[in-house]
Amino acid sequence: MHLFSDNATPVCPAVLAAMLAADRADHGYDGDAWSARLDAAFSALFDAPVSALWVASGTAANSIALATLCPPYGAIVAHEEAHIATDECGAPGFFTHGATLMTLPGDGAKLHPERLRERLKAIRPDIHQSPARALSITNATEYGRAYTPDEVAALGDVAKAHGLGFHMDGARFANAVAHMGCAPADVTWRAGVDALSFGCVKNGGMVGEALLFFGPQAEARAAEAKRWRKRSGHLFSKGRYLAAQIGAMIEDDLWLRNARAANAAAQALALAAGDRLLHPVEANELFVRLSAAEAAALRAQGFDFYDWGEGAARFVTNWSQDADSVAPFAAALGALNAP
């Protein structure tokens, strides 16, 4: 049983079927019928006008979004353990042509409004320091914590007061929404978010993510993002295959069903882990205390996962699992606590 990452899981059958349905001649790049339907589909899902485009990867989605929100001389505020700060090889700086990442600490990889406000106040208004121009948060966070609508709105208020564009990395957005049971709009544009990287691959897609823009500048920002997409080599000539995947994902709430299955599997493992948990489980990631000997014992039984520093491990469930399918691992994990 593999619990390395939801990036490595099978492709959801409905997504494969949608790609097969798109396997016929149509216009190239993003001029096809599937790409043309994304704006309307996401506008219905978010209950507001949305400008949507597909991009090749989550890194591209995040970086292109930030390039539309932050100039080269500006700063992007993010958590010190945000994916854009630790796992994207400097892509935001590359795409923005030099914008600075200004990182802050916070429990569970969450930013907090007061700490954000204090940091922004400390930036001098002269030309010698990079002015903050964008705020980026991850939902669910890198430690599987979900920002609630109120938490996002509190950060959104600070961003608005300081003139920052507000980006959300939603690689596991579906898992966060499934956990909270809120409307997608409540944790995005209604809370002040301007741009969302809407995850697809981690939730059952093959390749491609959606980049969404909200608000009065949505169309202009999307038009600029399309130029960034082309200039960076991320405009697929047969983009209909990406658009078809994304369309299938949001049709009939497949994105939520898949996320609920992954979350249910995570909760089953959380129950077995008990007080080994390092963070509350609010999506499909678990971080647990595990000795080297215990990790070896689990691997000897056929369970694979990442070590997460000394004495800890990370387990990631996915859309193709549920509480029943991970029961053998839950039993093995629980047996570690047996006298």
N, C-alpha and C positions, 0 to 999 in steps of 0.2 A: 504494500500500500504506500503510495507516494504522497507525501505532504510537504514537498519542497516549495512549490509555488503554483498559484493558479494561472501563471503564464504557460505552464507546460501541460495543461490538461487537454483532453480531446475537444474537438469542435462539436458544438451542439448540433444535433441532426436537423433542426429547423433552420439553422444558419446555413448548413451545407445545402439543404433543399433550395433555399433562396438563391444561393450562388448558382446552382444548376439552372434555376428559372431565368437567371440573368445571362446565361451562356448562349447568347445569340447576338447578332449584329445590332449595334445601336451607335449613337454618337460617342466620340471619344472624350477622354479626360473627364470633365464633370458636366458634360452636355447631355447626358443620357436621362432616360425617364426615371430611373431609380434615384439619381442624385437630385433631380428636380423635385422629388416628393419629400425630401428631408425637412425643408423649412416648415411645411404644413404639418408633417407628422410630429415634429418636436414642439411646434406651437400648440398643438392639441394636448400634448403630454404635459407641457408646462403652463398651459392656460394663459398664454401671452404670446405676442409676436416674437419669434426666435429666428435668427439667421444661423444656419447650420452648414458645416462643411466637413467632409471626411478628410482625415490625414493618415499618414502611414503608421504612426506609432504614438504611444503616450508621451514620449520625450518630445516628439515634434508638436503634439497638441499643446503641451505646456509651454514650450519655447516660442511657438508662433503666437500663442495667446499673449504671452508677456511682451513679445516684440511689438504688438499692437498697442500695449498699454504703457510701455516705458521707453523713453528715448535712450540713446547710448550713454549719455552723461548722468542718467538717473540711477536710482537704487530700488531694488525689489526687496521688500521685507518678507521674510519667511522664517519658519522654525529652523533651528540649527540642524535638525535631523530630517528635514523635508527632503523628498526625493530629488527635487531640483537642486538641492545643496550637496547631497551626498552620493547620488547615483546616476547623474546624467552627464558626467564628464565635461562640465562647464558649458553645456548646451545653451542655457539661457543667456550667458554672456556672449556666446558665439552668434546666436540668432539676433540678439539686440545690438550687436557690434560694440559690446563693451559695458553694458549696464552692470552695476555692482550688486552682489547679493548681500543683504544686511540681515544677519540671522540672530534669532533670539531663542532663549531656552523656554521650557514649559513642560509640565508634567504630561506624560502620555503623548508627546509630540504635538500638543495643542498650544496655540498662542492665546494669550490672555489680554483683554482690552487695556487694562491699566498699564501693563508692562509695555504694550505697543505704544500707548499714548506717551508714556515717559520717554521712550526711545525717540519718537518723532519730535518731541519738544527739544531734545538735546541736539538736533541737527541745526547748525548755524545757517542763517539765511544768506550767507555770502557765497561767492563763486568758488570757494576753496573746498567745499564739501559737496558730495553727491546728494542732491535732493531726492527724497523718497517720492516715487511716482507710481508704485504698484505694491499691492499686498497680495500674497499668495498663501493659501492654506490647503491642506489635504483632508478630504473627507470621503471615507474613513482615513484616520491618520496612519502614519507608518507603524504605530503600535496598536492599530485596530480600534482606536477610540472614535466614536461618532460625535461630531459637532451637532448640537441641537439647533433648531431654528433660532432660538433666543441667543445662543452663543454666537452664531453667524451674524445675526443682526447687530449684536453689540460690537463686533469687529467691523461690520459694515458702517456703523455710525461713525467710528473713528476714522475709517478710510474716507468717508464722504467729507468729514470735517477738515481733513487734511488734503483733499483733492487727489486721493489715490484711486487708480483703477483697481478693481477687486477681482482676483482670479481664484478659482477653485480647481484643484487637481482632484478629479473624480474618478481615478482609476478603479476604486472600489465604491463609487458613489451608490451603486445599486444596493450594496450590502449595508451601507449606512442608512439609506432610506427604508430598506426592509426592516432593519432593527428598530428604527424610530416609529415607523408606521405613519409618517407625515406625507403631505403632498410634496412632490419634487419642487414645486414653486416656493414652498415655505422655507426651504433651506437654501434657496438660490436667489432668484431675482427679487423676491419679496423681502429678502434679508440684505439686499444691496449688492449681490454678486453681479459682475458685468460679463464675465467669461467663465465657461465651464468646460473642462476636458472630461467628456462623458465616456466612461470606460466601456469597452466592448470585448477585447481579447481575454481579459481575466474572467469574464462572465460567460464565456462560451464561443467567442468569435475566433476567426482564424487570423486575420490581419486587418488593422485599421481601427481607428478611434474616431469619435465625433467631437468637433470643436464647436461650441455653441456660444452665441453672443446675445445678450439681453439689453433692453433699454433703448432710449432714443438714439444712441450711437451704434446700435447693433449692425445695421446695414453697412455703414461706412467702415466699421471695424472689420466686418466679414470681408468686404472688398479688399481691404489692405491685407488681411490674413491670406487671402487667395494669392496675392502677389508674393508674400513670404513663402507660401507653400510651393509655388512654381520656382522661385529663385533658389530655394534650398534643395531642389531635386525631389520633392515629395509629391509632385502631381503625377499620379499614375495615369498612363494612357488609357487603361481599361478600368477606370474608376468605378464603373457600375458594379463591379464585384465587391468593392468596399461598401458602397452605398446599399447594396442589397443585404449585406450582413447586418448593417446598422438598422436598416428598416425592419428586418425580421426580428431583431432584438427588441424593439419597442412595440412591435405589433402584438396585440392581445396580452400585453404585460409580460412577455417572456423574460425580459430583463429582471423583473421582480421575482418571478417564479424561480428562476435560476439562483438568484441571490438568496432567497428564502431557504432553498435546499442547502446551499453552502453554509448559511448561518446556523441552520438546525444541526448540521454535522458538527460545527464548531461548539455549539452549546452542549452537545453530548460529550465531547471531549473535555470541555470545561468542567462539567460535573464530575468526570472521572479524575481530573487533575486536582481538584480541591484547592488546598492552600498552597499548591505549587505555582499557582498563577501569579505572574508578575504584574499583569494589567487586567482590568475588567475586559471581558470578551463582548464586544459590541458590533462585531462584523464577522469575518471568516478567518481571522488570525488569532493564534494563541502563543503567548510567550510564557514559558514555564521553567521553573528551577529543575535542573536535571544534571546529575553528576556524570562524569565520563563513563563510569561503569554502567550506570543506568541507561545511558544513551546507547552503549554497545549492546546491552541486553535487548533493547527494543529493536535495534537494527538486526540482531541475530535472528529475530522472529520475522523479519521481512518488512519492517517499517522504516521508511526513509524520510529524513527531514534535515533541516539545517541546524547546525550548532549556532548559537547566538552569543558569542563571547564565552568566557569561562563559566561553567556551571549553569548554563541556560540553553534553551533550544526554542526554535520557532516552528510551529505547525500551521500550515495553511490548507484549509479545506476548499472545495470547489463545487461548481454547479452540478457536476455529475455524481456527487455524493449526497448522503442524507444521514440522519441519525442511525438508521439501521445498517447502512453500508460501512460506517466507521465503528460499529460496535466491537469488532475484534480488537481494534487499536485502543478503544476506550477500556476494554477489559484488561489489556496488557498494561496500560498506563495505571489503571487502578490497582493492579496487582503489585506495583512497585511500593504501594503504601501498606501492603499486607504485613502483619507481624511475622 
